[in-house]
Amino acid sequence: MIPALLGLATGLSLIIAIGAQNAFVLRLGIEGRNRVILPVVAICALSDAVLILAGVLGLGALIRAAPITLVIIRVLGAGFLIVYGLLAARRAIRPQSLAAEPVSASAKTGLGVAVATVLALTWLNPHVYLDTVLFLGSVASQQGPAERWWWVGGAMAASVLWFSALGFGARLLRPVFARPSAWRVLDASIAVVMVALGIRLALGL
């Protein structure tokens, strides 16, 4: 169980940091619709599992051999993040409330949009390949033959635990976000995070 716990701790240390994916899942969780948040959480956790497994099976070597792949992903990801950040900034200027009246359909994220967005935020982020495939894959490969898969299981469990807690636990903040001003702060923060990450990617930082 020690390798599994080490994998869990290592996985959590990487995914808990504030980033575009976490910010998006948080916002969906506050909206509080299981029909949307459940598949999004599943996609996040499954994507991490696939990437970790790919790292263990040697995909990291292919990434090192073809660095142009990460350059293409970096450019596409930077553009997507900046556009999403600008949309969040627009929402911050015209915030919505989750108070007595139901939020209009346009104020909530639809299932199709949510799935497409989280897929883009996950797979167009070059850091996910560096952190999850290269780093986690290399650490897992350093474990013994028997311990390796326990470690991998722990790292995968970290994603399931974190995204489930973030997505389904965020609804506890709904009373706070009954005020439009709270949405303004959240969306302004998301806009700053997204645009900053997009600029970093565009500059190759």
Phi, psi and chi 1 to 4 in degrees:
 res  aa     phi    psi   chi1   chi2   chi3   chi4
   1 MET       -  -21.4  -68.4  -59.2  -66.0      -
   2 ILE   -61.3  -46.8  -67.9  179.0      -      -
   3 PRO   -58.6  -37.0  -25.3   35.4      -      -
   4 ALA   -65.1  -41.6      -      -      -      -
   5 LEU   -66.9  -37.8  -67.7  175.0      -      -
   6 LEU   -65.4  -40.8  -70.0  175.1      -      -
   7 GLY   -64.0  -39.9      -      -      -      -
   8 LEU   -61.1  -47.3  178.6   69.4      -      -
   9 ALA   -65.3  -41.7      -      -      -      -
  10 THR   -65.5  -43.0  -53.9      -      -      -
  11 GLY   -62.6  -43.9      -      -      -      -
  12 LEU   -63.2  -38.5  -72.8  173.5      -      -
  13 SER   -63.3  -26.4   68.1      -      -      -
  14 LEU   -87.3  -38.2  -73.8  179.8      -      -
  15 ILE   -92.6  -16.3   63.3  175.5      -      -
  16 ILE   -73.2  -25.0  -73.4  179.3      -      -
  17 ALA   -56.3  142.9      -      -      -      -
  18 ILE   -63.6  128.2  -64.1  -61.2      -      -
  19 GLY  -153.3 -178.7      -      -      -      -
  20 ALA   -62.5  -44.2      -      -      -      -
  21 GLN   -63.6  -47.2 -172.2 -172.8   51.3      -
  22 ASN   -62.8  -41.3  -75.8  -14.8      -      -
  23 ALA   -62.6  -39.2      -      -      -      -
  24 PHE   -68.4  -44.5 -179.5   69.5      -      -
  25 VAL   -63.0  -38.8  174.5      -      -      -
  26 LEU   -60.3  -45.8  175.2   64.8      -      -
  27 ARG   -64.0  -42.0 -167.4 -179.6 -159.4  -77.6
  28 LEU   -63.2  -39.2  -70.7 -179.2      -      -
  29 GLY   -62.8  -37.1      -      -      -      -
  30 ILE   -67.9  -34.2  -66.7  172.6      -      -
  31 GLU   -63.2  -30.9  -70.9 -179.0    4.1      -
  32 GLY    76.1   36.6      -      -      -      -
  33 ARG  -115.3  112.5  -69.2 -173.5  -61.2  166.7
  34 ASN   -59.2  -32.9  -72.1  -14.0      -      -
  35 ARG   -59.5  -29.6  177.6  175.1  172.4  -88.6
  36 VAL   -96.6  -46.2  172.7      -      -      -
  37 ILE   -70.5  -33.6 -164.8   61.2      -      -
  38 LEU   -60.5  -52.2 -179.3   58.5      -      -
  39 PRO   -65.5  -31.0   17.6  -28.9      -      -
  40 VAL   -67.0  -45.2  165.6      -      -      -
  41 VAL   -61.3  -41.8  167.1      -      -      -
  42 ALA   -62.7  -41.1      -      -      -      -
  43 ILE   -64.2  -43.6  -72.0  170.7      -      -
  44 CYS   -60.8  -49.3  -69.3      -      -      -
  45 ALA   -66.6  -43.2      -      -      -      -
  46 LEU   -66.5  -38.7 -177.8   59.6      -      -
  47 SER   -61.8  -44.8  -64.8      -      -      -
  48 ASP   -61.0  -41.7  -83.1   -0.4      -      -
  49 ALA   -61.4  -44.0      -      -      -      -
  50 VAL   -63.4  -42.9  170.1      -      -      -
  51 LEU   -68.0  -41.1  -70.3  165.0      -      -
  52 ILE   -63.4  -45.3  -67.4  170.0      -      -
  53 LEU   -62.7  -39.8 -173.1   60.2      -      -
  54 ALA   -62.3  -39.3      -      -      -      -
  55 GLY   -63.6  -42.2      -      -      -      -
  56 VAL   -65.2  -35.3  174.5      -      -      -
  57 LEU   -85.2    0.1  -63.5  178.4      -      -
  58 GLY   106.6   11.8      -      -      -      -
  59 LEU   -63.9  -27.4 -178.6   61.6      -      -
  60 GLY   -56.4  -37.0      -      -      -      -
  61 ALA   -63.9  -37.6      -      -      -      -
  62 LEU   -67.9  -37.8  -66.1  178.0      -      -
  63 ILE   -64.6  -42.3  -68.0  176.3      -      -
  64 ARG   -63.5  -34.4  -66.5 -171.1 -173.6   95.8
  65 ALA   -76.9  -22.1      -      -      -      -
  66 ALA  -129.8   69.3      -      -      -      -
  67 PRO   -62.6  -19.6   22.5  -33.1      -      -
  68 ILE   -61.5  -26.6 -173.1   62.6      -      -
  69 THR   -60.8  -44.5  -56.8      -      -      -
  70 LEU   -68.1  -31.0  -75.3 -178.1      -      -
  71 VAL   -65.0  -44.6  173.7      -      -      -
  72 ILE   -62.6  -45.1  -65.1  172.2      -      -
  73 ILE   -62.7  -38.4  -67.2  171.9      -      -
  74 ARG   -63.4  -44.4  176.0  169.1   59.7   83.1
  75 VAL   -65.7  -47.1  172.3      -      -      -
  76 LEU   -62.7  -43.6  -66.6  175.2      -      -
  77 GLY   -64.0  -40.0      -      -      -      -
  78 ALA   -61.8  -45.9      -      -      -      -
  79 GLY   -61.8  -43.0      -      -      -      -
  80 PHE   -63.6  -45.2 -177.8   83.8      -      -
  81 LEU   -63.9  -40.4  -73.7  173.7      -      -
  82 ILE   -66.8  -43.2  -70.1  173.0      -      -
  83 VAL   -62.6  -45.1  169.7      -      -      -
  84 TYR   -63.3  -38.8 -170.9   89.1      -      -
  85 GLY   -62.8  -39.2      -      -      -      -
  86 LEU   -67.3  -36.0  -66.3  176.2      -      -
  87 LEU   -65.3  -38.9  -67.8  175.4      -      -
  88 ALA   -65.4  -37.3      -      -      -      -
  89 ALA   -63.9  -38.5      -      -      -      -
  90 ARG   -64.4  -39.3 -173.3  177.1   68.7  174.5
  91 ARG   -64.7  -34.2  -71.4 -162.6  -54.9  -92.1
  92 ALA   -65.4  -31.5      -      -      -      -
  93 ILE   -74.1  -32.9  -63.7  172.8      -      -
  94 ARG  -125.0   75.1  -68.4 -178.9  -66.0 -179.3
  95 PRO   -71.3  156.7   28.8  -36.5      -      -
  96 GLN  -110.4  161.0  -62.9  -71.6  -22.0      -
  97 SER  -117.5  149.5  170.5      -      -      -
  98 LEU  -104.9   30.2  -69.6 -177.7      -      -
  99 ALA   -77.5 -158.6      -      -      -      -
 100 ALA   -45.5  -47.9      -      -      -      -
 101 GLU   -77.8  140.9  -66.6  -61.9  -35.8      -
 102 PRO   -59.5  144.8  -19.5   30.6      -      -
 103 VAL   -71.6  138.9 -178.2      -      -      -
 104 SER   -64.7  158.4   64.6      -      -      -
 105 ALA   -58.7  -35.4      -      -      -      -
 106 SER   -71.0  -19.2   61.4      -      -      -
 107 ALA   -84.1  -16.8      -      -      -      -
 108 LYS  -106.8  150.5  -75.1 -170.1  172.8 -176.6
 109 THR   -81.4  123.6  -52.5      -      -      -
 110 GLY   -71.9  163.1      -      -      -      -
 111 LEU   -61.6  -47.2  177.8   59.5      -      -
 112 GLY   -61.5  -44.3      -      -      -      -
 113 VAL   -64.8  -41.5  172.1      -      -      -
 114 ALA   -62.8  -45.2      -      -      -      -
 115 VAL   -64.8  -46.9  167.8      -      -      -
 116 ALA   -62.1  -40.1      -      -      -      -
 117 THR   -67.6  -45.5  -58.9      -      -      -
 118 VAL   -69.3  -31.8   78.3      -      -      -
 119 LEU   -64.0  -42.8  -75.3  171.9      -      -
 120 ALA   -66.6  -44.3      -      -      -      -
 121 LEU   -62.8  -30.3  -69.5  174.9      -      -
 122 THR   -83.2  -53.1  -58.8      -      -      -
 123 TRP   -89.5  -12.9  -66.6   92.4      -      -
 124 LEU   -99.6   15.1  -69.1 -178.4      -      -
 125 ASN  -103.1  107.4  177.4   11.5      -      -
 126 PRO   -62.2  -25.9   21.6  -32.0      -      -
 127 HIS   -65.9  -26.2  -67.3  -66.6      -      -
 128 VAL   -67.1  -30.9   77.6      -      -      -
 129 TYR   -75.9  -35.9  -61.5   94.9      -      -
 130 LEU   -71.1  -44.1  -62.6  174.5      -      -
 131 ASP   -78.1  -51.3  -67.6  -17.5      -      -
 132 THR   -81.2  -48.2  -50.9      -      -      -
 133 VAL   -76.9  -54.3  176.4      -      -      -
 134 LEU   -75.0  -52.9  -65.8  179.9      -      -
 135 PHE   -71.0  -58.5  176.9   71.0      -      -
 136 LEU   -63.2  -37.5  -70.8 -176.8      -      -
 137 GLY   -62.8  -40.6      -      -      -      -
 138 SER   -71.0  -38.3   63.1      -      -      -
 139 VAL   -65.5  -42.1  173.4      -      -      -
 140 ALA   -62.9  -38.3      -      -      -      -
 141 SER   -68.2  -19.0  -61.6      -      -      -
 142 GLN   -81.3  -10.5  -66.3  172.0   17.8      -
 143 GLN   -76.6  162.3  -48.6  -60.2  -46.5      -
 144 GLY   -66.7  164.5      -      -      -      -
 145 PRO   -55.2  -38.7  -24.9   34.5      -      -
 146 ALA   -81.7  -39.7      -      -      -      -
 147 GLU   -73.4  -25.0  -67.6   82.6    2.2      -
 148 ARG   -55.5  -47.0  177.5  178.9  -53.2  160.9
 149 TRP   -75.7  -26.3  -61.9  109.1      -      -
 150 TRP   -64.8  -42.2  -77.0  100.5      -      -
 151 TRP   -63.1  -45.7 -166.9   97.3      -      -
 152 VAL   -60.2  -43.4  167.8      -      -      -
 153 GLY   -60.5  -39.8      -      -      -      -
 154 GLY   -64.8  -41.5      -      -      -      -
 155 ALA   -65.9  -39.5      -      -      -      -
 156 MET   -66.3  -39.3  -68.3  178.8  176.9      -
 157 ALA   -62.5  -32.2      -      -      -      -
 158 ALA   -60.3  -41.6      -      -      -      -
 159 SER   -65.5  -43.9  -66.5      -      -      -
 160 VAL   -60.9  -47.3  174.7      -      -      -
 161 LEU   -63.9  -46.4  -69.2  173.9      -      -
 162 TRP   -67.2  -50.1  170.2 -109.8      -      -
 163 PHE   -69.5  -31.5  -72.3  114.3      -      -
 164 SER   -65.8  -44.5  -63.3      -      -      -
 165 ALA   -65.0  -41.4      -      -      -      -
 166 LEU   -68.6  -46.5 -173.7   63.6      -      -
 167 GLY   -71.0  -47.6      -      -      -      -
 168 PHE   -88.4  -22.3  -65.5  106.5      -      -
 169 GLY   -81.2  -20.9      -      -      -      -
 170 ALA   -64.2  -22.6      -      -      -      -
 171 ARG   -63.4  -20.0   68.4 -177.5   59.2 -160.8
 172 LEU   -63.5  -18.7  -61.6  175.9      -      -
 173 LEU   -88.8   -1.1  -62.4  174.1      -      -
 174 ARG   -56.8  -39.5  -78.8  173.8   63.7   84.5
 175 PRO   -58.9  -35.1  -26.0   36.6      -      -
 176 VAL   -65.9  -40.3  175.9      -      -      -
 177 PHE   -88.5   17.1  -74.1   89.1      -      -
 178 ALA   -73.5  -11.2      -      -      -      -
 179 ARG  -102.6  132.1  -60.1 -172.1  -58.9  -86.8
 180 PRO   -56.1  -32.7  -26.1   35.2      -      -
 181 SER   -63.1  -32.7   58.9      -      -      -
 182 ALA   -67.7  -41.3      -      -      -      -
 183 TRP   -63.1  -36.3  -79.8  105.3      -      -
 184 ARG   -62.2  -43.2  174.9  169.1  -73.4  156.0
 185 VAL   -65.8  -44.9  171.3      -      -      -
 186 LEU   -61.6  -49.2  176.0   65.5      -      -
 187 ASP   -68.1  -33.5  -77.8  -38.5      -      -
 188 ALA   -64.6  -40.8      -      -      -      -
 189 SER   -64.9  -43.2  -59.0      -      -      -
 190 ILE   -62.3  -40.9  -69.7  175.1      -      -
 191 ALA   -60.3  -44.3      -      -      -      -
 192 VAL   -62.9  -45.6  170.2      -      -      -
 193 VAL   -61.8  -48.4  169.4      -      -      -
 194 MET   -63.8  -48.5  -62.0  -70.2 -172.5      -
 195 VAL   -65.7  -41.3  172.3      -      -      -
 196 ALA   -62.2  -44.1      -      -      -      -
 197 LEU   -65.4  -38.8  -70.8  174.3      -      -
 198 GLY   -63.0  -42.3      -      -      -      -
 199 ILE   -66.0  -40.9  -67.3  173.8      -      -
 200 ARG   -60.1  -43.8  -76.1 -170.7   60.3 -169.2
 201 LEU   -64.1  -43.7  -71.6 -177.4      -      -
 202 ALA   -61.4  -34.7      -      -      -      -
 203 LEU   -86.7   -4.6  -61.6  177.0      -      -
 204 GLY    73.4   28.6      -      -      -      -
 205 LEU   -89.9      -  -59.8  177.1      -      -
